[in-house]
Every structure is written in C-alpha cells, then in structure tokens.
Amino acid sequence: MTTAVERSAAAPVPGIEPGAGAAARRPPAEEARRPLWHRVLFVTALVGAAIIFMLPFVWLVSASLRPREYVFAPGFLPTPFAPENYAEAWRAVPLLTWFGNSVVVGVAAAAAVTLSSAWVAFGFAYFRFPGRNLLFGLVLATMMLPFAVTMIPTYLIWSELGLTDTQVPLWAGNLFGSAFYIFLLRQFLLSLPREYFEAARMDGASYPQLFWKLAFPLIRPALLVAFVFEFKASWTDLLKPLIYLRNEQLYTLPRGLKVVLDRFGYGGEQQWEIVLAGSVLATIPMIILFFLAQRHFVEGIATTGRKG
C-alpha cells in the first residue's frame, strides 16, 4: 500500500511535460554549432585561470622543500631538495594536537550551524504567517553587523559563563544559526514541491517528521554546502582562538601557526622552511575535503538558487 507522499512523488509535476527535464539538459543548437576555436579559447582561458590560482600554492610547496638559505630563491623547483623540513616542523611544535583540535572544533561548528540553520530555514519556507517576510528580512539584516561590533559583548557572556580558555566559544555560538546559511537553505527548500509536505501532513506526519523524514533527505546537497563552508571558515579562523584560547594544548591550527610564525618567522629564528612546511600541512586537509565532496558540493551550489 502506497502512502500519499509516495503517490505525490510518483505523480508528474503540474505544468511540466514528461521528458521536459531531459530536453532541458540537451545543449542548445547554438552551442552544438559553436566553432571549434570558441571551445579551444574557452578551455585555454579556464586552464590559464587555474594555473594562476595554483601558482601561490605550488610556490608554497616548493619553498617548503628547500633548505633554509634557498627558501626565497627564484623558481618553482625545490632545488636543493630538503624533505626533512616537514619532519623538523612536526618535531618543533605539537602539530598533531592542533590538527585534532581543529577537526573537533570544525566538525562541531559546522554540524551546529548546519542543523540549526536548517530548522529555521524550514520554518521560513514551509509556514505561512503574518510578518514572515519582515522577520526574514530582519534575519538577513544581521549579516550587516560586523564581528567587531559583537566581539566584546560576546566575550563578556562567555567570561560570565566561565568558558573562556576552552574550545566551547569557538563553536557553541553556531547553535543559534547563521543568516547566510538560513537564506541558502531556505532557497533550496522553496524549490521543493509543497505537495510533498501537504501529502505527508494528510498521512498524519508531525512537523518534526516533515523536517527529518522528508525535507532533510531532499536538501542534503545544500546541507553539505553549508557544512563545507562552515568547516572551512572554522578551519581557517584565527581571531576567535586568539581571543579565547590561552592553553597551547587547546590551540587550533591557525592559532598554532601564529605561534610557529612568532617563533620561527618574523622576530624569531628566521627558520622560514618550518613556517612554510606547517602552512602546507594545514592546507592539505581542506584540499582533500573539497575533492572528496566535490560532486555533491557543486550540485548543491548549482541547485540552491533555483526556486519553484
């Protein structure tokens, strides 16, 4: 026996002819007749832009593999070759501890803001109530407040709670959602046929069931986009760890790299090869994360802005 949700999902969407989706995916005739030199020029431009964006990272990796006196030598080849810089950086500072702290804080911050923002976005997308658009506009208006405005009041709150010099302030604020992710997820939710939710309500589903069993699986690409965005923001955040953390064992990677820069870079021992090796080690995880989630990430970006 099929439920109303399954019958609604199987039924054709009104106003869309069968096979319209496949037809929309076919390239237009103009693109099919596009001259070969147009496509070659387009691919060449893409490759050139990719090379330009990759050059700084290529130089970083190359310089981190050179001896100290050759770090700033011209060229992109690591000659002479000195891979022991990475072992020296690993021994000089507790990179593994900082890496683990960044993973814990990043996952907690990303999960908290993704789930809380999804709840709020579902409310704005599904419910119809007076003043909804005004309230949503007020939520978006909070993006105009720079972090510097709320930095001191927020610190005083965490200080009164006795949670300074802990990792809690680095992620717990995300439990209240983010205006940017609320907007992102609301747009995705508005693209879902409302008939699905109305059919589930007729079957007796509660509002939490609508979210967890129907909306949540359908918006996974958008949720992944929000998760990756926030994980990256937490992974590269230096300001909050500088404000709240004093214990070196609690440092995240950006805060730890600040220690490495102070100790081995400017005003320190001028061991730039260690600074650069630590920077490479901090960058690689985000590159791996993007490649692992690339397909879902691009799908979420491509479909989030569509409505109806």
Beta strands, then each sheet from edge to edge (+ up, - down):
end
